[in-house]
Amino acid sequence: MASASRFAAALKAGGEVVLAAGAVHSPQLLKLSGIGPREELERHGIDVVADLPAVGENLQVAPPAGFLKTVRQDRYRPCPRPPTLLGKPASAC
């Protein structure tokens, strides 16, 4: 079984850095860096770099999208000939 190892490193940037960690963890990183609602940051002892109350707000979770089609066996008819798209074989009938 493979195991992940942890390491620490110090990095220094010579300019701007863009760091993204998805819809949930990007606001968390911003807040840990001192960017977010002043009251929340101070409550957790984080030095405020920028008081931005909207950080971490208005997260909207989209429901998973999918498509399922049930076909009755007696109504299934295979393609009479392979379909083509611009003269090349296509993937569906």
C-alpha positions as protocol buffer text, in pm:
chain_id: "A"
residue {
  index: 1
  type: MET
  ca { x: 0 y: 0 z: 0 }
}
residue {
  index: 2
  type: ALA
  ca { x: 138 y: 338 z: -99 }
}
residue {
  index: 3
  type: SER
  ca { x: 153 y: 613 z: 158 }
}
residue {
  index: 4
  type: ALA
  ca { x: 173 y: 987 z: 113 }
}
residue {
  index: 5
  type: SER
  ca { x: 462 y: 1166 z: 277 }
}
residue {
  index: 6
  type: ARG
  ca { x: 439 y: 1517 z: 414 }
}
residue {
  index: 7
  type: PHE
  ca { x: 704 y: 1782 z: 382 }
}
residue {
  index: 8
  type: ALA
  ca { x: 742 y: 2150 z: 455 }
}
residue {
  index: 9
  type: ALA
  ca { x: 904 y: 2405 z: 228 }
}
residue {
  index: 10
  type: ALA
  ca { x: 958 y: 2778 z: 235 }
}
residue {
  index: 11
  type: LEU
  ca { x: 884 y: 2959 z: -89 }
}
residue {
  index: 12
  type: LYS
  ca { x: 946 y: 3319 z: -186 }
}
residue {
  index: 13
  type: ALA
  ca { x: 767 y: 3479 z: -479 }
}
residue {
  index: 14
  type: GLY
  ca { x: 915 y: 3760 z: -682 }
}
residue {
  index: 15
  type: GLY
  ca { x: 570 y: 3882 z: -790 }
}
residue {
  index: 16
  type: GLU
  ca { x: 203 y: 3801 z: -765 }
}
residue {
  index: 17
  type: VAL
  ca { x: 91 y: 3449 z: -688 }
}
residue {
  index: 18
  type: VAL
  ca { x: -245 y: 3297 z: -781 }
}
residue {
  index: 19
  type: LEU
  ca { x: -347 y: 3010 z: -559 }
}
residue {
  index: 20
  type: ALA
  ca { x: -674 y: 2822 z: -608 }
}
residue {
  index: 21
  type: ALA
  ca { x: -812 y: 2527 z: -416 }
}
residue {
  index: 22
  type: GLY
  ca { x: -1167 y: 2485 z: -543 }
}
residue {
  index: 23
  type: ALA
  ca { x: -1497 y: 2640 z: -441 }
}
residue {
  index: 24
  type: VAL
  ca { x: -1471 y: 2541 z: -75 }
}
residue {
  index: 25
  type: HIS
  ca { x: -1102 y: 2562 z: 7 }
}
residue {
  index: 26
  type: SER
  ca { x: -1014 y: 2882 z: -184 }
}
residue {
  index: 27
  type: PRO
  ca { x: -1215 y: 3097 z: 62 }
}
residue {
  index: 28
  type: GLN
  ca { x: -1053 y: 2904 z: 348 }
}
residue {
  index: 29
  type: LEU
  ca { x: -706 y: 2984 z: 213 }
}
residue {
  index: 30
  type: LEU
  ca { x: -797 y: 3349 z: 171 }
}
residue {
  index: 31
  type: LYS
  ca { x: -925 y: 3369 z: 528 }
}
residue {
  index: 32
  type: LEU
  ca { x: -617 y: 3194 z: 667 }
}
residue {
  index: 33
  type: SER
  ca { x: -411 y: 3451 z: 475 }
}
residue {
  index: 34
  type: GLY
  ca { x: -597 y: 3740 z: 638 }
}
residue {
  index: 35
  type: ILE
  ca { x: -838 y: 3818 z: 356 }
}
residue {
  index: 36
  type: GLY
  ca { x: -1204 y: 3801 z: 454 }
}
residue {
  index: 37
  type: PRO
  ca { x: -1460 y: 3932 z: 703 }
}
residue {
  index: 38
  type: ARG
  ca { x: -1275 y: 4133 z: 971 }
}
residue {
  index: 39
  type: GLU
  ca { x: -1490 y: 4007 z: 1261 }
}
residue {
  index: 40
  type: GLU
  ca { x: -1437 y: 3641 z: 1171 }
}
residue {
  index: 41
  type: LEU
  ca { x: -1062 y: 3679 z: 1119 }
}
residue {
  index: 42
  type: GLU
  ca { x: -1014 y: 3866 z: 1447 }
}
residue {
  index: 43
  type: ARG
  ca { x: -1227 y: 3609 z: 1633 }
}
residue {
  index: 44
  type: HIS
  ca { x: -976 y: 3342 z: 1523 }
}
residue {
  index: 45
  type: GLY
  ca { x: -668 y: 3553 z: 1593 }
}
residue {
  index: 46
  type: ILE
  ca { x: -579 y: 3607 z: 1226 }
}
residue {
  index: 47
  type: ASP
  ca { x: -420 y: 3941 z: 1128 }
}
residue {
  index: 48
  type: VAL
  ca { x: -647 y: 4124 z: 884 }
}
residue {
  index: 49
  type: VAL
  ca { x: -483 y: 4208 z: 551 }
}
residue {
  index: 50
  type: ALA
  ca { x: -805 y: 4300 z: 370 }
}
residue {
  index: 51
  type: ASP
  ca { x: -1154 y: 4329 z: 518 }
}
residue {
  index: 52
  type: LEU
  ca { x: -1366 y: 4164 z: 249 }
}
residue {
  index: 53
  type: PRO
  ca { x: -1699 y: 4044 z: 395 }
}
residue {
  index: 54
  type: ALA
  ca { x: -1802 y: 3856 z: 78 }
}
residue {
  index: 55
  type: VAL
  ca { x: -1520 y: 3600 z: 102 }
}
residue {
  index: 56
  type: GLY
  ca { x: -1673 y: 3260 z: 172 }
}
residue {
  index: 57
  type: GLU
  ca { x: -2031 y: 3381 z: 120 }
}
residue {
  index: 58
  type: ASN
  ca { x: -2284 y: 3285 z: -147 }
}
residue {
  index: 59
  type: LEU
  ca { x: -2151 y: 2936 z: -217 }
}
residue {
  index: 60
  type: GLN
  ca { x: -2410 y: 2763 z: -433 }
}
residue {
  index: 61
  type: VAL
  ca { x: -2391 y: 2390 z: -474 }
}
residue {
  index: 62
  type: ALA
  ca { x: -2525 y: 2270 z: -807 }
}
residue {
  index: 63
  type: PRO
  ca { x: -2711 y: 1939 z: -800 }
}
residue {
  index: 64
  type: PRO
  ca { x: -2536 y: 1661 z: -988 }
}
residue {
  index: 65
  type: ALA
  ca { x: -2653 y: 1641 z: -1346 }
}
residue {
  index: 66
  type: GLY
  ca { x: -2701 y: 1316 z: -1524 }
}
residue {
  index: 67
  type: PHE
  ca { x: -2906 y: 1146 z: -1787 }
}
residue {
  index: 68
  type: LEU
  ca { x: -3055 y: 799 z: -1773 }
}
residue {
  index: 69
  type: LYS
  ca { x: -3274 y: 648 z: -2042 }
}
residue {
  index: 70
  type: THR
  ca { x: -3440 y: 312 z: -2004 }
}
residue {
  index: 71
  type: VAL
  ca { x: -3520 y: 131 z: -2324 }
}
residue {
  index: 72
  type: ARG
  ca { x: -3756 y: -163 z: -2336 }
}
residue {
  index: 73
  type: GLN
  ca { x: -3597 y: -462 z: -2504 }
}
residue {
  index: 74
  type: ASP
  ca { x: -3893 y: -509 z: -2742 }
}
residue {
  index: 75
  type: ARG
  ca { x: -3862 y: -147 z: -2865 }
}
residue {
  index: 76
  type: TYR
  ca { x: -3487 y: -144 z: -2922 }
}
residue {
  index: 77
  type: ARG
  ca { x: -3386 y: -142 z: -3288 }
}
residue {
  index: 78
  type: PRO
  ca { x: -3019 y: -128 z: -3382 }
}
residue {
  index: 79
  type: CYS
  ca { x: -2907 y: 113 z: -3650 }
}
residue {
  index: 80
  type: PRO
  ca { x: -2967 y: -22 z: -4000 }
}
residue {
  index: 81
  type: ARG
  ca { x: -2626 y: 111 z: -4108 }
}
residue {
  index: 82
  type: PRO
  ca { x: -2340 y: 277 z: -3923 }
}
residue {
  index: 83
  type: PRO
  ca { x: -2405 y: 651 z: -3885 }
}
residue {
  index: 84
  type: THR
  ca { x: -2165 y: 902 z: -4038 }
}
residue {
  index: 85
  type: LEU
  ca { x: -2076 y: 1259 z: -3961 }
}
residue {
  index: 86
  type: LEU
  ca { x: -1912 y: 1454 z: -4244 }
}
residue {
  index: 87
  type: GLY
  ca { x: -1826 y: 1131 z: -4418 }
}
residue {
  index: 88
  type: LYS
  ca { x: -1664 y: 976 z: -4108 }
}
residue {
  index: 89
  type: PRO
  ca { x: -1808 y: 712 z: -3872 }
}
residue {
  index: 90
  type: ALA
  ca { x: -2011 y: 866 z: -3590 }
}
residue {
  index: 91
  type: SER
  ca { x: -2037 y: 736 z: -3234 }
}
residue {
  index: 92
  type: ALA
  ca { x: -2416 y: 708 z: -3205 }
}
residue {
  index: 93
  type: CYS
  ca { x: -2713 y: 620 z: -3419 }
}
